[in-house]
Amino acid sequence: QVQLVESGGGLVQAGGSLRLSCAASGNIFSINVMGWYRQAPGKQRELVAGITRGGSTNYADSVKGRFTISRDNGKNTVYLQMNSLKPEDTAVYYCNAGVELASGSGTYVNYYWGQGTQVTVSS
């Protein structure tokens, strides 16, 4: 069983900053890609940023230059530093991880979601 626990959401004024964290725990062999998604009311869930185990990153165009994703492989944790926040960044933010699990015949990958953390940016 693998759990992803997010923290760091909250209410902030436009122009402010927040840092989200997501820690994975359980019977983990290793974690491949980790990412942050968000879902605003009435909209589809969208990718915000992703990072591979080796540190390669990708970002949605809407957050480039403002958000930074990073990870600590030793702690199985991914972070999202969000600066210059805008009201349109308001959403529930979800952590996602591709977790490599050990089985009797080798390993396999399952994808897991965190419970979500609310980020609200006031104008």
C-alpha positions, 0 to 999 in steps of 0.5 A, a space after each residue: 500500500 502506497 500513500 501520498 500525503 500533501 501539505 502546504 496549501 492555503 489562502 494567499 493574496 495575488 503576488 504571494 507565494 506558497 510551497 506544496 509538499 507531497 510525501 510518499 510512504 509505503 512499500 516503495 521500491 523506487 519512484 519514477 516520475 512525480 508531478 503536480 496537477 490541479 483542478 479548478 471548479 468546473 474544469 478538467 484536471 491539468 498537469 502543472 509540473 512534472 519531474 523525473 527521478 533524474 531531475 528533468 522537469 516540464 511545466 504547463 505554459 501558464 506557470 513557467 517562470 513562476 513555479 518550480 518543481 523539485 524532489 528529494 529522492 531520499 525522502 520520496 518527496 516532491 515539492 512545488 514552489 509557487 511564486 507570483 501567484 494569480 487568482 487563476 491559480 486557484 484550484 485543488 492541487 494533487 500530487 501524482 507519482 509513478 511508484 515502482 513496486 516489487 513483486 515475486 517476479 520483478 517490479 511493476 509501476 502503479 500510479 497513485 494520487 494524493 488527496 488534494 490540497 486547496 490553493 486559493 489566491 485572492 485578488 
